Structure formats: structure tokens, C-alpha cells
Amino acid sequence: MIGHSLAAGPAATYLLDMARIVLSVLGVLLALYVVFGLLIPAIFGIFKILLIVGLVGLAIFAAVTLVSKLSK
């Protein structure tokens, strides 16, 4: 395996393999945290802001349309 010394015994090989597994698990946990803790809430926040902006635009459009029809 890459990074394993020929002079190292089975204990060193075991430790390197376990370190690789532990770091892989930590990497997966960090990736899950980033996806579920940061990205998904940010996306929902953006959609919420866009919804509010759309509703305000709809209200302004309706008010302008109503005022223009009433002024005739």
C-alpha cells in the first residue's frame, strides 16, 4: 500500500489503515454537516426571500392596477 514502510510491522500497518478509516468517517460526517447544516438552510432562506419579494411585487402590481382602473 502507498505510504506503508516495508520495515514497519503489522501494528504500524494496522494503525495507518485505522487512521485512514477514521479520517474517512470524519470526512463523511463533515460533508453531511455542510450539506444539512449550511447548504439546505441557505437554499430555503433564499427561496423565502424570493417569495417575500414576489408577494410584495404582486401587492404593488395589484395596487397600481386597482388605482388605474378606479381613476378612469
PyMOL Python script that loads the backbone (N, CA, C, O; Angstrom):
from pymol import cmd

cmd.read_pdbstr("""\
ATOM      1  N   MET A   1       0.843  -1.181   0.000  1.00  0.00           N
ATOM      2  CA  MET A   1       0.000   0.000   0.000  1.00  0.00           C
ATOM      3  C   MET A   1       0.885   1.241   0.000  1.00  0.00           C
ATOM      4  O   MET A   1       2.031   1.209   0.449  1.00  0.00           O
ATOM      5  N   ILE A   2       0.342   2.301  -0.500  1.00  0.00           N
ATOM      6  CA  ILE A   2       1.093   3.551  -0.591  1.00  0.00           C
ATOM      7  C   ILE A   2       1.278   4.120   0.807  1.00  0.00           C
ATOM      8  O   ILE A   2       0.326   4.178   1.584  1.00  0.00           O
ATOM      9  N   GLY A   3       2.475   4.534   1.128  1.00  0.00           N
ATOM     10  CA  GLY A   3       2.763   5.149   2.405  1.00  0.00           C
ATOM     11  C   GLY A   3       3.169   4.160   3.487  1.00  0.00           C
ATOM     12  O   GLY A   3       3.578   4.573   4.572  1.00  0.00           O
ATOM     13  N   HIS A   4       3.065   2.880   3.217  1.00  0.00           N
ATOM     14  CA  HIS A   4       3.459   1.884   4.217  1.00  0.00           C
ATOM     15  C   HIS A   4       4.920   1.534   4.020  1.00  0.00           C
ATOM     16  O   HIS A   4       5.361   1.270   2.901  1.00  0.00           O
ATOM     17  N   SER A   5       5.648   1.532   5.083  1.00  0.00           N
ATOM     18  CA  SER A   5       7.062   1.197   5.019  1.00  0.00           C
ATOM     19  C   SER A   5       7.222  -0.317   5.091  1.00  0.00           C
ATOM     20  O   SER A   5       6.465  -1.000   5.782  1.00  0.00           O
ATOM     21  N   LEU A   6       8.205  -0.829   4.376  1.00  0.00           N
ATOM     22  CA  LEU A   6       8.464  -2.268   4.430  1.00  0.00           C
ATOM     23  C   LEU A   6       9.011  -2.668   5.789  1.00  0.00           C
ATOM     24  O   LEU A   6       8.823  -3.805   6.223  1.00  0.00           O
ATOM     25  N   ALA A   7       9.690  -1.742   6.469  1.00  0.00           N
ATOM     26  CA  ALA A   7      10.269  -2.043   7.767  1.00  0.00           C
ATOM     27  C   ALA A   7       9.225  -1.998   8.875  1.00  0.00           C
ATOM     28  O   ALA A   7       9.450  -2.538   9.958  1.00  0.00           O
ATOM     29  N   ALA A   8       8.096  -1.365   8.619  1.00  0.00           N
ATOM     30  CA  ALA A   8       7.061  -1.248   9.642  1.00  0.00           C
ATOM     31  C   ALA A   8       6.390  -2.601   9.842  1.00  0.00           C
ATOM     32  O   ALA A   8       6.168  -3.354   8.894  1.00  0.00           O
ATOM     33  N   GLY A   9       6.078  -2.882  11.085  1.00  0.00           N
ATOM     34  CA  GLY A   9       5.436  -4.142  11.394  1.00  0.00           C
ATOM     35  C   GLY A   9       3.946  -4.076  11.171  1.00  0.00           C
ATOM     36  O   GLY A   9       3.416  -3.067  10.707  1.00  0.00           O
ATOM     37  N   PRO A  10       3.272  -5.166  11.507  1.00  0.00           N
ATOM     38  CA  PRO A  10       1.825  -5.208  11.312  1.00  0.00           C
ATOM     39  C   PRO A  10       1.079  -4.193  12.173  1.00  0.00           C
ATOM     40  O   PRO A  10      -0.007  -3.749  11.800  1.00  0.00           O
ATOM     41  N   ALA A  11       1.649  -3.819  13.325  1.00  0.00           N
ATOM     42  CA  ALA A  11       0.981  -2.836  14.183  1.00  0.00           C
ATOM     43  C   ALA A  11       0.943  -1.474  13.500  1.00  0.00           C
ATOM     44  O   ALA A  11      -0.071  -0.779  13.559  1.00  0.00           O
ATOM     45  N   ALA A  12       2.040  -1.088  12.854  1.00  0.00           N
ATOM     46  CA  ALA A  12       2.079   0.197  12.157  1.00  0.00           C
ATOM     47  C   ALA A  12       1.131   0.180  10.962  1.00  0.00           C
ATOM     48  O   ALA A  12       0.465   1.176  10.683  1.00  0.00           O
ATOM     49  N   THR A  13       1.070  -0.930  10.269  1.00  0.00           N
ATOM     50  CA  THR A  13       0.149  -1.052   9.137  1.00  0.00           C
ATOM     51  C   THR A  13      -1.291  -0.940   9.615  1.00  0.00           C
ATOM     52  O   THR A  13      -2.111  -0.271   8.986  1.00  0.00           O
ATOM     53  N   TYR A  14      -1.592  -1.590  10.718  1.00  0.00           N
ATOM     54  CA  TYR A  14      -2.940  -1.535  11.292  1.00  0.00           C
ATOM     55  C   TYR A  14      -3.304  -0.103  11.678  1.00  0.00           C
ATOM     56  O   TYR A  14      -4.418   0.351  11.415  1.00  0.00           O
ATOM     57  N   LEU A  15      -2.355   0.610  12.305  1.00  0.00           N
ATOM     58  CA  LEU A  15      -2.625   1.984  12.713  1.00  0.00           C
ATOM     59  C   LEU A  15      -2.859   2.892  11.513  1.00  0.00           C
ATOM     60  O   LEU A  15      -3.731   3.761  11.550  1.00  0.00           O
ATOM     61  N   LEU A  16      -2.091   2.697  10.462  1.00  0.00           N
ATOM     62  CA  LEU A  16      -2.285   3.523   9.269  1.00  0.00           C
ATOM     63  C   LEU A  16      -3.632   3.232   8.615  1.00  0.00           C
ATOM     64  O   LEU A  16      -4.318   4.149   8.163  1.00  0.00           O
ATOM     65  N   ASP A  17      -4.011   1.957   8.566  1.00  0.00           N
ATOM     66  CA  ASP A  17      -5.310   1.600   7.998  1.00  0.00           C
ATOM     67  C   ASP A  17      -6.449   2.168   8.838  1.00  0.00           C
ATOM     68  O   ASP A  17      -7.427   2.683   8.295  1.00  0.00           O
ATOM     69  N   MET A  18      -6.326   2.075  10.165  1.00  0.00           N
ATOM     70  CA  MET A  18      -7.369   2.599  11.045  1.00  0.00           C
ATOM     71  C   MET A  18      -7.444   4.123  10.945  1.00  0.00           C
ATOM     72  O   MET A  18      -8.536   4.692  10.979  1.00  0.00           O
ATOM     73  N   ALA A  19      -6.304   4.782  10.824  1.00  0.00           N
ATOM     74  CA  ALA A  19      -6.297   6.239  10.677  1.00  0.00           C
ATOM     75  C   ALA A  19      -7.017   6.637   9.397  1.00  0.00           C
ATOM     76  O   ALA A  19      -7.777   7.605   9.379  1.00  0.00           O
ATOM     77  N   ARG A  20      -6.773   5.889   8.328  1.00  0.00           N
ATOM     78  CA  ARG A  20      -7.439   6.174   7.053  1.00  0.00           C
ATOM     79  C   ARG A  20      -8.955   6.009   7.192  1.00  0.00           C
ATOM     80  O   ARG A  20      -9.718   6.824   6.672  1.00  0.00           O
ATOM     81  N   ILE A  21      -9.389   4.964   7.885  1.00  0.00           N
ATOM     82  CA  ILE A  21     -10.823   4.723   8.066  1.00  0.00           C
ATOM     83  C   ILE A  21     -11.446   5.811   8.930  1.00  0.00           C
ATOM     84  O   ILE A  21     -12.510   6.337   8.604  1.00  0.00           O
ATOM     85  N   VAL A  22     -10.778   6.152  10.039  1.00  0.00           N
ATOM     86  CA  VAL A  22     -11.317   7.176  10.931  1.00  0.00           C
ATOM     87  C   VAL A  22     -11.408   8.521  10.214  1.00  0.00           C
ATOM     88  O   VAL A  22     -12.410   9.224  10.346  1.00  0.00           O
ATOM     89  N   LEU A  23     -10.386   8.881   9.469  1.00  0.00           N
ATOM     90  CA  LEU A  23     -10.418  10.151   8.743  1.00  0.00           C
ATOM     91  C   LEU A  23     -11.463  10.139   7.635  1.00  0.00           C
ATOM     92  O   LEU A  23     -12.052  11.178   7.337  1.00  0.00           O
ATOM     93  N   SER A  24     -11.703   8.996   7.026  1.00  0.00           N
ATOM     94  CA  SER A  24     -12.763   8.895   6.021  1.00  0.00           C
ATOM     95  C   SER A  24     -14.130   9.109   6.657  1.00  0.00           C
ATOM     96  O   SER A  24     -14.973   9.814   6.101  1.00  0.00           O
ATOM     97  N   VAL A  25     -14.351   8.505   7.813  1.00  0.00           N
ATOM     98  CA  VAL A  25     -15.622   8.676   8.525  1.00  0.00           C
ATOM     99  C   VAL A  25     -15.795  10.138   8.936  1.00  0.00           C
ATOM    100  O   VAL A  25     -16.890  10.685   8.804  1.00  0.00           O
ATOM    101  N   LEU A  26     -14.738  10.777   9.429  1.00  0.00           N
ATOM    102  CA  LEU A  26     -14.819  12.187   9.800  1.00  0.00           C
ATOM    103  C   LEU A  26     -15.109  13.063   8.579  1.00  0.00           C
ATOM    104  O   LEU A  26     -15.846  14.044   8.674  1.00  0.00           O
ATOM    105  N   GLY A  27     -14.532  12.708   7.447  1.00  0.00           N
ATOM    106  CA  GLY A  27     -14.807  13.454   6.213  1.00  0.00           C
ATOM    107  C   GLY A  27     -16.257  13.335   5.784  1.00  0.00           C
ATOM    108  O   GLY A  27     -16.861  14.312   5.343  1.00  0.00           O
ATOM    109  N   VAL A  28     -16.817  12.139   5.911  1.00  0.00           N
ATOM    110  CA  VAL A  28     -18.224  11.937   5.564  1.00  0.00           C
ATOM    111  C   VAL A  28     -19.119  12.727   6.517  1.00  0.00           C
ATOM    112  O   VAL A  28     -20.084  13.353   6.079  1.00  0.00           O
ATOM    113  N   LEU A  29     -18.809  12.706   7.814  1.00  0.00           N
ATOM    114  CA  LEU A  29     -19.605  13.459   8.785  1.00  0.00           C
ATOM    115  C   LEU A  29     -19.526  14.958   8.516  1.00  0.00           C
ATOM    116  O   LEU A  29     -20.532  15.659   8.625  1.00  0.00           O
ATOM    117  N   LEU A  30     -18.352  15.452   8.169  1.00  0.00           N
ATOM    118  CA  LEU A  30     -18.204  16.867   7.841  1.00  0.00           C
ATOM    119  C   LEU A  30     -18.998  17.224   6.591  1.00  0.00           C
ATOM    120  O   LEU A  30     -19.625  18.283   6.536  1.00  0.00           O
ATOM    121  N   ALA A  31     -18.977  16.359   5.596  1.00  0.00           N
ATOM    122  CA  ALA A  31     -19.748  16.605   4.375  1.00  0.00           C
ATOM    123  C   ALA A  31     -21.243  16.643   4.676  1.00  0.00           C
ATOM    124  O   ALA A  31     -21.957  17.494   4.145  1.00  0.00           O
ATOM    125  N   LEU A  32     -21.722  15.736   5.518  1.00  0.00           N
ATOM    126  CA  LEU A  32     -23.135  15.736   5.892  1.00  0.00           C
ATOM    127  C   LEU A  32     -23.502  17.005   6.651  1.00  0.00           C
ATOM    128  O   LEU A  32     -24.579  17.563   6.443  1.00  0.00           O
ATOM    129  N   TYR A  33     -22.614  17.462   7.529  1.00  0.00           N
ATOM    130  CA  TYR A  33     -22.860  18.693   8.264  1.00  0.00           C
ATOM    131  C   TYR A  33     -22.963  19.879   7.311  1.00  0.00           C
ATOM    132  O   TYR A  33     -23.842  20.729   7.454  1.00  0.00           O
ATOM    133  N   VAL A  34     -22.060  19.927   6.343  1.00  0.00           N
ATOM    134  CA  VAL A  34     -22.070  21.043   5.397  1.00  0.00           C
ATOM    135  C   VAL A  34     -23.365  21.035   4.588  1.00  0.00           C
ATOM    136  O   VAL A  34     -23.968  22.085   4.368  1.00  0.00           O
ATOM    137  N   VAL A  35     -23.791  19.852   4.146  1.00  0.00           N
ATOM    138  CA  VAL A  35     -24.998  19.772   3.324  1.00  0.00           C
ATOM    139  C   VAL A  35     -26.236  20.113   4.143  1.00  0.00           C
ATOM    140  O   VAL A  35     -27.032  20.962   3.741  1.00  0.00           O
ATOM    141  N   PHE A  36     -26.403  19.454   5.296  1.00  0.00           N
ATOM    142  CA  PHE A  36     -27.641  19.619   6.054  1.00  0.00           C
ATOM    143  C   PHE A  36     -27.609  20.819   6.994  1.00  0.00           C
ATOM    144  O   PHE A  36     -28.668  21.332   7.356  1.00  0.00           O
ATOM    145  N   GLY A  37     -26.449  21.273   7.393  1.00  0.00           N
ATOM    146  CA  GLY A  37     -26.360  22.379   8.339  1.00  0.00           C
ATOM    147  C   GLY A  37     -26.161  23.730   7.693  1.00  0.00           C
ATOM    148  O   GLY A  37     -26.519  24.756   8.271  1.00  0.00           O
ATOM    149  N   LEU A  38     -25.592  23.742   6.496  1.00  0.00           N
ATOM    150  CA  LEU A  38     -25.280  25.026   5.873  1.00  0.00           C
ATOM    151  C   LEU A  38     -26.003  25.231   4.538  1.00  0.00           C
ATOM    152  O   LEU A  38     -26.638  26.267   4.336  1.00  0.00           O
ATOM    153  N   LEU A  39     -25.916  24.271   3.639  1.00  0.00           N
ATOM    154  CA  LEU A  39     -26.437  24.489   2.290  1.00  0.00           C
ATOM    155  C   LEU A  39     -27.957  24.475   2.227  1.00  0.00           C
ATOM    156  O   LEU A  39     -28.556  25.380   1.644  1.00  0.00           O
ATOM    157  N   ILE A  40     -28.590  23.470   2.812  1.00  0.00           N
ATOM    158  CA  ILE A  40     -30.047  23.373   2.720  1.00  0.00           C
ATOM    159  C   ILE A  40     -30.731  24.553   3.409  1.00  0.00           C
ATOM    160  O   ILE A  40     -31.654  25.120   2.824  1.00  0.00           O
ATOM    161  N   PRO A  41     -30.328  24.959   4.627  1.00  0.00           N
ATOM    162  CA  PRO A  41     -30.951  26.157   5.200  1.00  0.00           C
ATOM    163  C   PRO A  41     -30.692  27.419   4.374  1.00  0.00           C
ATOM    164  O   PRO A  41     -31.558  28.290   4.299  1.00  0.00           O
ATOM    165  N   ALA A  42     -29.538  27.529   3.766  1.00  0.00           N
ATOM    166  CA  ALA A  42     -29.252  28.704   2.937  1.00  0.00           C
ATOM    167  C   ALA A  42     -30.159  28.723   1.708  1.00  0.00           C
ATOM    168  O   ALA A  42     -30.661  29.780   1.327  1.00  0.00           O
ATOM    169  N   ILE A  43     -30.369  27.577   1.094  1.00  0.00           N
ATOM    170  CA  ILE A  43     -31.245  27.497  -0.080  1.00  0.00           C
ATOM    171  C   ILE A  43     -32.683  27.845   0.304  1.00  0.00           C
ATOM    172  O   ILE A  43     -33.353  28.586  -0.416  1.00  0.00           O
ATOM    173  N   PHE A  44     -33.162  27.313   1.438  1.00  0.00           N
ATOM    174  CA  PHE A  44     -34.518  27.651   1.875  1.00  0.00           C
ATOM    175  C   PHE A  44     -34.624  29.134   2.221  1.00  0.00           C
ATOM    176  O   PHE A  44     -35.662  29.747   1.971  1.00  0.00           O
ATOM    177  N   GLY A  45     -33.582  29.715   2.786  1.00  0.00           N
ATOM    178  CA  GLY A  45     -33.591  31.146   3.078  1.00  0.00           C
ATOM    179  C   GLY A  45     -33.689  31.981   1.811  1.00  0.00           C
ATOM    180  O   GLY A  45     -34.418  32.973   1.771  1.00  0.00           O
ATOM    181  N   ILE A  46     -32.962  31.585   0.784  1.00  0.00           N
ATOM    182  CA  ILE A  46     -33.030  32.300  -0.493  1.00  0.00           C
ATOM    183  C   ILE A  46     -34.428  32.196  -1.081  1.00  0.00           C
ATOM    184  O   ILE A  46     -34.965  33.189  -1.571  1.00  0.00           O
ATOM    185  N   PHE A  47     -35.036  30.993  -1.041  1.00  0.00           N
ATOM    186  CA  PHE A  47     -36.391  30.827  -1.566  1.00  0.00           C
ATOM    187  C   PHE A  47     -37.394  31.657  -0.764  1.00  0.00           C
ATOM    188  O   PHE A  47     -38.341  32.199  -1.335  1.00  0.00           O
ATOM    189  N   LYS A  48     -37.198  31.763   0.548  1.00  0.00           N
ATOM    190  CA  LYS A  48     -38.108  32.554   1.369  1.00  0.00           C
ATOM    191  C   LYS A  48     -38.004  34.030   1.009  1.00  0.00           C
ATOM    192  O   LYS A  48     -39.023  34.715   0.908  1.00  0.00           O
ATOM    193  N   ILE A  49     -36.802  34.522   0.816  1.00  0.00           N
ATOM    194  CA  ILE A  49     -36.624  35.921   0.418  1.00  0.00           C
ATOM    195  C   ILE A  49     -37.249  36.174  -0.949  1.00  0.00           C
ATOM    196  O   ILE A  49     -37.905  37.195  -1.153  1.00  0.00           O
ATOM    197  N   LEU A  50     -37.049  35.245  -1.888  1.00  0.00           N
ATOM    198  CA  LEU A  50     -37.647  35.404  -3.213  1.00  0.00           C
ATOM    199  C   LEU A  50     -39.169  35.380  -3.141  1.00  0.00           C
ATOM    200  O   LEU A  50     -39.829  36.122  -3.869  1.00  0.00           O
ATOM    201  N   LEU A  51     -39.728  34.555  -2.290  1.00  0.00           N
ATOM    202  CA  LEU A  51     -41.183  34.507  -2.118  1.00  0.00           C
ATOM    203  C   LEU A  51     -41.703  35.828  -1.561  1.00  0.00           C
ATOM    204  O   LEU A  51     -42.718  36.341  -2.032  1.00  0.00           O
ATOM    205  N   ILE A  52     -41.023  36.377  -0.571  1.00  0.00           N
ATOM    206  CA  ILE A  52     -41.443  37.662   0.002  1.00  0.00           C
ATOM    207  C   ILE A  52     -41.342  38.774  -1.038  1.00  0.00           C
ATOM    208  O   ILE A  52     -42.247  39.602  -1.145  1.00  0.00           O
ATOM    209  N   VAL A  53     -40.253  38.803  -1.803  1.00  0.00           N
ATOM    210  CA  VAL A  53     -40.097  39.820  -2.844  1.00  0.00           C
ATOM    211  C   VAL A  53     -41.194  39.666  -3.892  1.00  0.00           C
ATOM    212  O   VAL A  53     -41.738  40.664  -4.366  1.00  0.00           O
ATOM    213  N   GLY A  54     -41.524  38.441  -4.256  1.00  0.00           N
ATOM    214  CA  GLY A  54     -42.600  38.198  -5.225  1.00  0.00           C
ATOM    215  C   GLY A  54     -43.955  38.643  -4.702  1.00  0.00           C
ATOM    216  O   GLY A  54     -44.748  39.221  -5.445  1.00  0.00           O
ATOM    217  N   LEU A  55     -44.227  38.379  -3.425  1.00  0.00           N
ATOM    218  CA  LEU A  55     -45.508  38.801  -2.849  1.00  0.00           C
ATOM    219  C   LEU A  55     -45.600  40.326  -2.769  1.00  0.00           C
ATOM    220  O   LEU A  55     -46.665  40.888  -3.024  1.00  0.00           O
ATOM    221  N   VAL A  56     -44.511  41.000  -2.420  1.00  0.00           N
ATOM    222  CA  VAL A  56     -44.505  42.464  -2.397  1.00  0.00           C
ATOM    223  C   VAL A  56     -44.717  43.004  -3.808  1.00  0.00           C
ATOM    224  O   VAL A  56     -45.476  43.956  -3.991  1.00  0.00           O
ATOM    225  N   GLY A  57     -44.071  42.423  -4.793  1.00  0.00           N
ATOM    226  CA  GLY A  57     -44.268  42.841  -6.191  1.00  0.00           C
ATOM    227  C   GLY A  57     -45.698  42.628  -6.646  1.00  0.00           C
ATOM    228  O   GLY A  57     -46.257  43.463  -7.356  1.00  0.00           O
ATOM    229  N   LEU A  58     -46.298  41.506  -6.240  1.00  0.00           N
ATOM    230  CA  LEU A  58     -47.699  41.238  -6.588  1.00  0.00           C
ATOM    231  C   LEU A  58     -48.625  42.260  -5.931  1.00  0.00           C
ATOM    232  O   LEU A  58     -49.573  42.732  -6.560  1.00  0.00           O
ATOM    233  N   ALA A  59     -48.359  42.602  -4.679  1.00  0.00           N
ATOM    234  CA  ALA A  59     -49.179  43.598  -3.989  1.00  0.00           C
ATOM    235  C   ALA A  59     -49.066  44.963  -4.661  1.00  0.00           C
ATOM    236  O   ALA A  59     -50.070  45.657  -4.821  1.00  0.00           O
ATOM    237  N   ILE A  60     -47.867  45.352  -5.053  1.00  0.00           N
ATOM    238  CA  ILE A  60     -47.679  46.638  -5.736  1.00  0.00           C
ATOM    239  C   ILE A  60     -48.368  46.617  -7.095  1.00  0.00           C
ATOM    240  O   ILE A  60     -49.010  47.595  -7.478  1.00  0.00           O
ATOM    241  N   PHE A  61     -48.244  45.532  -7.815  1.00  0.00           N
ATOM    242  CA  PHE A  61     -48.902  45.402  -9.119  1.00  0.00           C
ATOM    243  C   PHE A  61     -50.415  45.501  -8.972  1.00  0.00           C
ATOM    244  O   PHE A  61     -51.076  46.192  -9.747  1.00  0.00           O
ATOM    245  N   ALA A  62     -50.968  44.802  -7.966  1.00  0.00           N
ATOM    246  CA  ALA A  62     -52.414  44.841  -7.752  1.00  0.00           C
ATOM    247  C   ALA A  62     -52.862  46.248  -7.362  1.00  0.00           C
ATOM    248  O   ALA A  62     -53.902  46.711  -7.830  1.00  0.00           O
ATOM    249  N   ALA A  63     -52.103  46.928  -6.522  1.00  0.00           N
ATOM    250  CA  ALA A  63     -52.471  48.281  -6.101  1.00  0.00           C
ATOM    251  C   ALA A  63     -52.427  49.251  -7.281  1.00  0.00           C
ATOM    252  O   ALA A  63     -53.340  50.060  -7.440  1.00  0.00           O
ATOM    253  N   VAL A  64     -51.401  49.188  -8.095  1.00  0.00           N
ATOM    254  CA  VAL A  64     -51.301  50.070  -9.254  1.00  0.00           C
ATOM    255  C   VAL A  64     -52.433  49.792 -10.243  1.00  0.00           C
ATOM    256  O   VAL A  64     -53.019  50.726 -10.790  1.00  0.00           O
ATOM    257  N   THR A  65     -52.741  48.530 -10.475  1.00  0.00           N
ATOM    258  CA  THR A  65     -53.822  48.168 -11.375  1.00  0.00           C
ATOM    259  C   THR A  65     -55.163  48.674 -10.841  1.00  0.00           C
ATOM    260  O   THR A  65     -55.974  49.206 -11.599  1.00  0.00           O
ATOM    261  N   LEU A  66     -55.394  48.508  -9.542  1.00  0.00           N
ATOM    262  CA  LEU A  66     -56.642  48.953  -8.939  1.00  0.00           C
ATOM    263  C   LEU A  66     -56.781  50.467  -9.014  1.00  0.00           C
ATOM    264  O   LEU A  66     -57.854  50.971  -9.346  1.00  0.00           O
ATOM    265  N   VAL A  67     -55.724  51.192  -8.714  1.00  0.00           N
ATOM    266  CA  VAL A  67     -55.764  52.664  -8.763  1.00  0.00           C
ATOM    267  C   VAL A  67     -55.992  53.139 -10.193  1.00  0.00           C
ATOM    268  O   VAL A  67     -56.747  54.087 -10.414  1.00  0.00           O
ATOM    269  N   SER A  68     -55.357  52.501 -11.158  1.00  0.00           N
ATOM    270  CA  SER A  68     -55.525  52.930 -12.550  1.00  0.00           C
ATOM    271  C   SER A  68     -56.935  52.654 -13.054  1.00  0.00           C
ATOM    272  O   SER A  68     -57.448  53.441 -13.850  1.00  0.00           O
ATOM    273  N   LYS A  69     -57.589  51.571 -12.628  1.00  0.00           N
ATOM    274  CA  LYS A  69     -58.953  51.277 -13.045  1.00  0.00           C
ATOM    275  C   LYS A  69     -59.963  52.185 -12.352  1.00  0.00           C
ATOM    276  O   LYS A  69     -60.993  52.526 -12.934  1.00  0.00           O
ATOM    277  N   LEU A  70     -59.673  52.579 -11.112  1.00  0.00           N
ATOM    278  CA  LEU A  70     -60.588  53.437 -10.377  1.00  0.00           C
ATOM    279  C   LEU A  70     -60.505  54.894 -10.854  1.00  0.00           C
ATOM    280  O   LEU A  70     -61.462  55.649 -10.686  1.00  0.00           O
ATOM    281  N   SER A  71     -59.390  55.289 -11.436  1.00  0.00           N
ATOM    282  CA  SER A  71     -59.215  56.689 -11.834  1.00  0.00           C
ATOM    283  C   SER A  71     -59.890  56.982 -13.178  1.00  0.00           C
ATOM    284  O   SER A  71     -60.004  58.150 -13.552  1.00  0.00           O
ATOM    285  N   LYS A  72     -60.329  55.982 -13.897  1.00  0.00           N
ATOM    286  CA  LYS A  72     -60.951  56.194 -15.215  1.00  0.00           C
ATOM    287  C   LYS A  72     -62.368  56.660 -15.071  1.00  0.00           C
ATOM    288  O   LYS A  72     -63.047  56.890 -16.072  1.00  0.00           O
TER     289      LYS A  72
END
""", "prot")
cmd.dss("prot")
cmd.show_as("cartoon", "prot")
cmd.util.cbc("prot")
cmd.orient("prot")
